[in-house]
Amino acid sequence: MTQSLRTVRLGLIGLGVVGQGVLELLARQRLDLAQRFGLALVPVAACVRDRARDRGPHAHGLALESDPLALVARPDVDIVVELAGGLAMWPAVEAALRAHKPVVTANKALIAQKLGELVALSQETGTPVHCEGAVAAALPILRSLGRRVDRITRVQAILNGTSNFVLTRMEQDEMPLDKAVALAQQKGFAEADPSADIDGHDAAAKLSILAHRALGIWSKPGTFPVRGIRELTPADFDLAEGMGHRIRHIAHAEELADGAAELAVEPMLLPAWHLLASVEEEYNAVYLTCESAGDLSFFGKGAGGLPTATAVVGDLVDVALGTPTWWPTPNAQPLADPSQRQRRHYVRVHGNRQLVARRIEDRLRKSGFSVQDRATVLSAGESMDLGFIVGPSQARPLQDVATQLTELEKVTSVLVLAVAE
């Protein structure tokens, strides 16, 4: 029996890398979408800033608008696909929902900042919002969490493909950070201004969304600690490896026993056996600790137009089929400061080759810290790096000791990172 097709007309706001990827994927998967779901997902219009710019062969024939609100108001648009990014898109998203037009978006900044209003408006109008592409590109993590029946207590994740690519180059090729960033830009992973990736702001927005869907906790970026990777050097990776660890940029969220929540984005040392420690290049991964199912993991590409497009098109199918999306009511849980937690830490001391590891270790011990492991890396020229893993403590007292160490004559810099268990 021939299945009758249901045509769903799409209006895209933004035809950048992801927007063009969506058009390409829709064209490539046209027959498959028809055979599997009985759907014809047809792009009919797009909103772009520069109408003269070539957007590729799949954009030919689209009606073009320059105002997002004009695209939303078009009667031939059934679903609004918002891929332009940024908080400036809120009026268009709000207008779409009030017009009872479902929204599919990959705009993590908007979702993270406006989530409370978005959930309320979606419920008020009975109009769905889907945003799989806003968290981990190709990983179907939100779709899976939307159907979960288990209680999740902790999330650990690598959510930025650019920073993970940079760390991989520093680790494997001993490439300094600036050169690794330049390579990421050449490959199209990093923007001309990579600060959102390198300084952790992109991962923070994604963690805000992920923690809400996984734990019911919503904390806007800016309300929890975010630390980037600019302080790291290739020597840090050698030192970590010498002590059985690897360094990754980790976004983590946890519901604590006292009812408070803890969220942070920070570079951390992970035991070499940890699943996230093996994630390299532009890949993302999400590691969940569940009450009944134990540990679950998701792994896949976290950057690029086509990987993100797969998430967007998956959302379009869910909307067209009427698959419900689950948004928990945002919880106003108190936030705990991760620096107050008792954790092991990594201490790296960089300085002149005349540094004596025993004296640094004695200083740490006399300050009340137990040294559990140590490693040394000799650099080119007259410099060297000493690495230590110290026993559980709060971060503040150790930072105070680090400040004292920087005052020593032959010490150039001191870095302190948490160690994940």
N, C-alpha and C positions, 0 to 999 in steps of 0.2 A: 504494500500500500504506500502510495506517495504521501509524504507528510506535508501538510500545508505550512507555508512559512508565515511567521508573524514578523512584520517589519517594524523595527524600532529605530527612530531617527535621532542622530546624535549631533549635538553642538559642542565643539571643542573651544575652550578658552586657553589659548597658548598652543603654538606649534613649534616648540623647540625640540630638543633631542627626544624627550619622552613623547611629546605629541606626535612627532613624525614616526616614532616607533609604534605608537598605537595604530596609526593609519596603515603602516606596513603590515602589522600583525593581523589586523582586521581583513586586509586584502589576501594575505597568505592563508588565513584560516577560514575563509568565507564558506567553502564547501563543508568543512568539518563542523563549523558552527550550525550550518543548516541541517546536516545529517544527524548530529548528536542532540541538538536542542530545539530544532525547528525554528531557528532565529535568523533573521537577516538584520545585522547591526550595521546601519548605513549612516556614515558621516554625511551631513548635508550642509553644515556651516561651520565657520571657525572665526574666532576673534584674534586678530594679530595687530601688532603695533605698526609694522611695515608691510603694506600690501604688495609692494614691488619685489620684495625678497622671495627668491625661489624656495619653496618648502618641500621640494621633491615631487616625484611623479604622482604619488598617491593623494596629493593635495589639489591636483588639477580638477577644476569643476566645482569646488566648494564655494558657496557664497561666503564672502568675507565681510566681517564687521570690524570696526575699530573700537567700539564701546562694548564692554562685557554685558552691560545691562540691556543693550539692544539685542545681543545674541540670546540672552535669557528670554526676552519678550517675543522672540520669533515663534509664530504658531506652528512652524514645521519642525521644531525641536522638542523631542520627548524627554531626553535625558541630557543634563548639562555635565560635561566632562571638564573639570577645572584643573588645568595643568600649568598655569602661569606662575603660581607660587606667590607667597607673601601675604601680609595682612590686608593689603589693598584689595584683595579679592573677596573680602567679607561681604560688601554690599551685593555682589553678584550671587554669591552662595545664598545669602539671606533671601534675595528676591526670587531665586529659583525655588526654594522651599515654600515660600509664601504663595507661589504660583502652582504649587503641588507638582513640581518637576523634580524627580530624583536627582541627586548629585553624586557623582563619582569624582574623587579628588585624590591627588598625591601631595597635597599641600600640608606638610607636617607643621610648619610654623603657624599656620592658621588654625589647624585642628588643636594643637597643643595650647594655644592661647585662648581660643574661643570655645573649648569643648563643652563647658557648662551651658552656654547659650545655644550651642549647636544641638545638643541632646534635647534640651527643652523645646526648641523650635521644631525639631524633627518629630517629637512626640505630639506637640500641639497640632501640627499640620498633617500628621500621619504620613509623612513623606520621608523615604529612607535616604541616609547618607552612608556611603561606603568609601573606605580610605585605605585599602590594603597596601597600595603603592607608597603610602606615606611613612611606612615603618622600616621595612627590610627588603625593598625591591621585590625580587622574585619569590621570596619566602611567603608561603600562605599562612602566616602566623596568626593574623587577626581572624581569618576565616575559621581556623581551628579553635581559637580561644572563644569565638562566638558560639561554639557548639559544645563547649566543655561541660562536664558534669562533676569533675574533680575540683578540689580546692587547691589552689596554687599558693605557695608560701614564699617563693623566692624566684626572681628572674635575674639571670646573668646573660649579657649579650654583647656581641660585637655588631654595632649598628651603622658604622660608617665605613664604606668600602674604600674611600680615599685614604683615610688615616691608616687603615689596615694594610693597604698597598705600600704606603710610605714606611711603616714599621717593618714590613717584610724586606724591603730594599735595604734598610738600615741593618737589619739582622743578617741577611744572607750575603749582601754585597759590600758591607761596611761602608755604605754610602751615607754621607752627612745629610741631615734633614733637608737642607735647602736644595740639594741636588735631587734627592728623592721626590720632593714636591714638584720640582721642575719636570722630572720624568713623568709623574702622574698627570701633570698638565698636558704634556705631549701626547699621552695616551688617551686623553679625554676624560680621565677620572676626576680631575681637580679643576675648579674654576680659576679664572684669572686671579681672583682674590680668594685664596684657599682658607682664610681664617675660620669660617664657619665649621669646616671639617677639622682643621688642625687644632683649633682651640676648644673643640668639643661641643659647640652650640648646636650643630646639626644632630648629633647623637642625643643631646639633652631633649630636644623637641620630640624625637622618636621615642625616647624612654618615657616621656610624659604620657604619650598615647598608649604605649605598650603596658605600662604599669596600671593605667586605668582599666584596660581591657582584661589584664591578667589578674589583678589584685583588687580592682574596684577603687584604687587610689588615684586621685587626680591632683597633681602638683604642677603648676605652671613652671616652665623654665625660668630660672632666676630665683626660685624658692629653695633650690637644693644645690649642693656643691658641684661645680663643673670644672674640671682641670684638663688642659690639653696636653700635647706631646712635645711642645717646643723645647723642653728642658732635656730631652733624651739625647744621648749620643750613641754611636755604634758600640762604644766600650760597654755601655750598660747591658747590651744584649750578650756580649761575651762573658761579662761577669755573672749575669743571671744564668746562662747556660752552664758555667762552671759550678754553679750551686744547684743544678737540677731544675731550673726554672726557665720560663720564657716570659717576655713582656708583651702584653696586649692592652689596647684601649678598651676598657670595660664599662658598660652601662649596667648598673645593677639596682634592683629594687627589692625590698623585703618587708614583710609584715612582721613586726616584733611582738614578743609575748605580752608586752604591756599595752598593746593596742596602737602604739605609735607605728609610723612607717619610716623607712630609710631609703632614700634615693640618692644616687651619685653617679657621675661620669668621671673616670680617672684612669690613668695608666697604672697597671698593677702587675706584679709578678704572679704567674700562675705555675703550679707544679707541672712539670713536663708531661705528666700523664693526663692532665685535664683536657677534656674535649676542646675547649676554646683555645687552648695553647697551640693546637695544630692547625688553626684556621689561618690561612695565608692569602696573600695577594688581595684582590678586591672583593673577597667573599665576606658574607655576613653569617652569623650564627646566633641562635637563641637557645639558651639552656634553662629549662624549667625544673623546679623542685616541686613535686606534687604530693599531696597528702596520701593518696591511695595508689597512684600509678608509679610513684617513685620519680626518677629523673627522665625527662624527655628532651629531645634536641631537634632543632631545625637548622638546616645548612643550605646555603645557596648564594648565588651572585647578588652582591649588594650595590652594584653600580652599573650604569649603562642604560641606554634607551630601551632596548628590547627586553631585558630582564624586568625592568619596571613596568613596561607595557603589558607583560603577561599578567601582572597583578591588576592593572587597570581593566583589561579586557575580562579577566575573571570576575571582577566586581560588576561589570556591565551585564554579564550573563546572569549573575545572581539577581540584579535589579530587574532584568527583563523577565526572569522566571518567577519573580515575587518571593525569592528566598529572603526570609527576615534577617536583619542584622541586629545584634544584641549590644546595647550600650548600657552598662550598669549606671545607676544613679551616682554621680560623682560624690565621693566621700571626703569630708573635710577632716581627715585624720591628722593629728599632730605629727610633725616631722622631727625625727631624731637626727642629731649631728653625727655622721660616721666617724669624725675625728675623736669622738668621745668613746668609741668602742675599743675594747681590748683586741688589738690585732698584731700579728707579726709585721715587721717592716724591713725593707731593704734600705741600706744606707750606702751611698756611693761617695767616696772622697777622691777628688781629682786634684793633682798637684805635682810638685817637683819629684823627680825620681829618688830624691834623698828622703822622701817620706818613709817612715818606719811603721809598718802595719801594727806591730806590737804596741806602739805608743797610742795609736788611734783606738785600738781595741781596749787598752787599759783605760782610756778616757771614757769609753762607752760603759765599761764594767763599773767604774767608780761612780758613774752617774746612775747606776741601778739597772742597767740593761744587760741581759744575758745574750752573749754572742753564740749563735747556733751554727753558723757556717761563714766561710770567708773565701774570697777569690781575689786574684791580682791580674791586671792586664798592663803590660808595658806598651806605651804608645811611642810613635815616632818622636825623635828629638829627646827632650829632657823630661817629659811628663810621664805620669803613670796614674792608674786608677785602682783604688782599693774598694772592694765590695764586701758588705757584711749583711747577714740576715740576723736580726735580733728578735728575742722572744716577745711575747704579747705585751703591749703597752698602749696607752693612748697616744695620739699623734703629737699633741702639744708639748709634753715634756721632751720628746725626741727631737722635735723641731728646735727647742731651746738649746739642746746639746749640739745640734747641727750648726746653729748660729755661732756657738762658741768655737766649734772646729774651724769654721771659716776664718776665724781671727788668728789661727796659727800661721806662722810665717810661711811655711812651704805649701799651704793648702790654697788652691784656687777657687774651688766650688764644692758644695755638698748637696746631694740630692737624696730626698727621702720619699719612698713609695710604699704603699701598702702591699702586703702579700696575701693573695686570696688562698683560702683553704679548700 
